[in-house]
Amino acid sequence: MSCGEPHETDCSEVLDHLYEFLDHEMPDSDCTKFEVHFEECSPCLEKYGLEQAVKKLVKRCCGQDDVPSDLRSKVMGRIDLIRSGQAVPEQDVTAAGSEQPTAAKE
């Protein structure tokens, strides 16, 4: 998506990193670039507002659920592996948490 107007920061870059901006997961210098872009680009500002509203709605509706501690540990372990540059196992994180114990034979 692009508004067709020239900007210092391209619309596609803003939209590609919109969730990093929403989640405050980018450097301040990049945040400033995005804020300037939103001031001059109404289509991107509209998309930002929509995504921000969805994020707030999800938090309100789903933010009260407790995460099982073993799942939290597995996810954090995987994040640590990714950050350290180590190979990450192909096993799905949620698959391990959804395994049901087998019933004992009678």
SERO-4910 file (N, C-alpha, C, O; in steps of 0.05 Angstrom, whole numbers):
BEGIN
 pado doro    nc1    nc2    nc3   cac1   cac2   cac3    cc1    cc2    cc3    oc1    oc2    oc3
  Met    A     17    -24      0      0      0      0     18     25      0     38     26     14
  Ser    A     10     44    -15     24     69    -16      4     91    -22    -15     87    -37
  Cys    A      9    114    -10     -9    136    -15     -3    150    -41    -18    168    -50
  Gly    A     20    144    -53     28    156    -78     45    181    -74     55    192    -94
  Glu    A     48    190    -50     64    214    -44     92    205    -35     95    185    -22
  Pro    A    112    221    -42    139    215    -32    142    221     -3    134    243      7
  His    A    154    203     12    159    207     40    188    199     46    200    183     31
  Glu    A    199    209     67    226    202     75    227    172     82    246    158     74
  Thr    A    207    162     96    204    134    102    181    123     85    158    133     87
  Asp    A    187    103     68    167     92     50    144     79     64    148     67     85
  Cys    A    120     81     53     96     69     65    100     39     70     92     29     90
  Ser    A    112     25     50    116     -4     53    133    -10     77    128    -30     91
  Glu    A    153      5     83    170      1    106    154      5    132    157    -10    151
  Val    A    138     26    132    122     31    156    103      8    161    100     -1    184
  Leu    A     89     -1    140     70    -22    144     83    -49    150     71    -65    165
  Asp    A    106    -54    139    121    -79    145    129    -80    174    131   -102    185
  His    A    133    -58    187    143    -57    215    123    -45    234    130    -36    256
  Leu    A     97    -44    226     77    -31    242     74    -44    269     71    -30    289
  Tyr    A     74    -70    271     71    -83    297     95    -79    315     91    -77    340
  Glu    A    118    -76    304    142    -70    321    138    -42    333    145    -37    356
  Phe    A    126    -24    317    121      3    327     99      2    349    102     14    370
  Leu    A     77    -12    343     55    -15    362     64    -27    389     55    -20    410
  Asp    A     83    -46    387     92    -61    411    116    -48    424    127    -59    442
  His    A    124    -25    414    147    -10    425    172    -28    424    187    -29    444
  Glu    A    177    -41    402    199    -60    399    219    -50    378    233    -66    365
  Met    A    221    -23    375    240    -12    356    255     11    369    245     23    388
  Pro    A    278     18    358    293     40    370    277     66    368    261     70    350
  Asp    A    284     85    386    270    110    387    273    126    360    254    139    352
  Ser    A    296    123    348    300    137    322    281    128    301    270    144    285
  Asp    A    275    102    300    256     91    281    228     99    289    211    105    271
  Cys    A    222    100    314    195    108    323    190    137    314    168    144    305
  Thr    A    210    154    317    207    182    308    202    183    278    184    199    270
  Lys    A    216    167    262    211    167    233    182    158    227    169    170    210
  Phe    A    172    139    242    145    129    237    125    151    246    105    155    232
  Glu    A    130    164    268    111    185    277    110    208    256     88    218    251
  Val    A    133    215    245    133    236    224    117    226    200    102    241    188
  His    A    121    201    193    107    190    170     77    191    175     62    198    157
  Phe    A     68    183    198     39    183    204     27    212    203      4    215    195
  Glu    A     43    232    210     34    259    209     29    268    180     12    285    175
  Glu    A     44    257    161     41    266    133     27    246    115     22    252     91
  Cys    A     20    222    125      8    202    108    -18    191    121    -17    174    139
  Ser    A    -41    201    112    -66    193    124    -73    163    120    -85    151    138
  Pro    A    -67    151     97    -73    122     94    -58    105    115    -69     86    126
  Cys    A    -32    111    119    -17     96    139    -27    102    167    -27     84    184
  Leu    A    -34    127    172    -45    134    198    -71    119    204    -76    110    226
  Glu    A    -87    116    183   -112    101    186   -107     72    192   -120     60    209
  Lys    A    -88     60    177    -80     32    182    -69     29    210    -76      9    224
  Tyr    A    -53     47    219    -42     47    246    -65     48    266    -65     32    285
  Gly    A    -84     66    263   -106     68    281   -123     43    282   -132     34    304
  Leu    A   -127     30    259   -142      5    258   -128    -17    273   -140    -31    289
  Glu    A   -102    -20    267    -87    -41    281    -85    -36    311    -85    -55    326
  Gln    A    -82    -11    319    -81     -5    347   -108    -12    360   -108    -23    383
  Ala    A   -130     -6    347   -157    -13    358   -160    -43    361   -171    -53    381
  Val    A   -151    -59    340   -153    -88    341   -136    -98    365   -145   -116    379
  Lys    A   -112    -88    368    -95    -96    389   -108    -91    417   -106   -109    434
  Lys    A   -120    -68    420   -133    -62    445   -157    -81    450   -162    -89    473
  Leu    A   -172    -87    429   -195   -105    431   -186   -133    439   -199   -145    457
  Val    A   -165   -142    427   -155   -169    433   -146   -170    462   -151   -189    477
  Lys    A   -132   -149    471   -122   -148    498   -145   -148    518   -144   -161    538
  Arg    A   -166   -133    512   -189   -131    529   -204   -158    531   -213   -166    552
  Cys    A   -207   -171    508   -222   -196    507   -206   -220    515   -217   -239    526
  Cys    A   -180   -220    510   -164   -244    514   -141   -240    534   -127   -258    540
  Gly    A   -138   -216    544   -115   -209    560   -116   -220    589    -97   -218    604
  Gln    A   -139   -231    596   -142   -241    624   -135   -270    627   -134   -280    649
  Asp    A   -131   -284    605   -125   -313    606    -96   -317    617    -77   -304    608
  Asp    A    -94   -335    636    -68   -342    647    -54   -361    628    -66   -380    617
  Val    A    -28   -357    623    -12   -374    606      1   -395    624     13   -388    645
  Pro    A     -2   -421    617     11   -442    633     41   -436    635     54   -429    615
  Ser    A     52   -440    659     80   -434    663     99   -450    645    119   -440    637
  Asp    A     92   -476    640    109   -492    623    109   -482    594    130   -483    581
  Leu    A     86   -472    585     85   -461    558    101   -435    557    116   -430    538
  Arg    A     98   -418    577    114   -393    578    144   -399    578    159   -386    563
  Ser    A    152   -419    593    181   -426    593    191   -436    566    213   -429    558
  Lys    A    174   -452    553    182   -462    526    184   -440    506    203   -439    490
  Val    A    165   -422    507    165   -399    488    189   -381    493    203   -373    475
  Met    A    194   -375    519    217   -358    525    243   -372    518    262   -358    509
  Gly    A    245   -398    522    269   -413    514    274   -411    484    296   -408    475
  Arg    A    252   -413    468    255   -411    439    263   -383    431    280   -380    413
  Ile    A    252   -363    444    260   -335    438    290   -331    444    304   -319    429
  Asp    A    299   -342    467    327   -340    474    345   -354    453    366   -343    446
  Leu    A    336   -377    443    352   -391    422    353   -374    397    375   -371    385
  Ile    A    331   -362    389    331   -346    365    349   -322    368    364   -315    350
  Arg    A    347   -309    391    363   -285    396    393   -291    396    409   -275    387
  Ser    A    400   -315    405    429   -323    407    439   -333    380    463   -337    377
  Gly    A    421   -337    361    429   -346    335    433   -376    332    442   -386    312
  Gln    A    424   -391    353    426   -420    352    404   -432    335    384   -419    330
  Ala    A    408   -457    327    388   -470    311    363   -476    329    366   -483    352
  Val    A    340   -471    318    315   -475    333    302   -501    323    299   -505    299
  Pro    A    295   -519    342    282   -544    334    257   -538    318    243   -518    323
  Glu    A    251   -556    300    227   -553    283    201   -559    298    180   -552    288
  Gln    A    203   -572    321    179   -579    336    163   -555    343    174   -534    352
  Asp    A    137   -556    339    119   -534    345    117   -531    376    113   -551    390
  Val    A    120   -507    385    119   -501    414     93   -510    426     92   -521    448
  Thr    A     71   -504    412     45   -511    423     39   -540    423     22   -550    438
  Ala    A     51   -555    405     46   -584    403     54   -598    429     41   -616    438
  Ala    A     77   -590    441     86   -602    465     67   -596    488     63   -613    505
  Gly    A     54   -573    488     36   -566    510      9   -579    507     -7   -579    526
  Ser    A      2   -589    483    -24   -600    478    -25   -630    480    -46   -642    476
  Glu    A     -2   -643    485     -1   -672    487    -18   -681    511    -15   -670    533
  Gln    A    -34   -701    506    -51   -712    527    -38   -737    538    -27   -753    522
  Pro    A    -38   -741    564    -27   -766    575    -44   -789    566    -68   -787    564
  Thr    A    -31   -812    561    -45   -835    552    -57   -849    576    -45   -850    598
  Ala    A    -80   -861    573    -94   -875    595    -80   -902    600    -71   -915    581
  Ala    A    -78   -909    625    -65   -935    632    -83   -957    623   -108   -956    625
  Lys    A    -71   -979    613    -86  -1002    604    -97  -1017    629    -83  -1019    649
  Glu    A   -121  -1027    626   -134  -1041    648   -126  -1070    648   -135  -1085    665
***
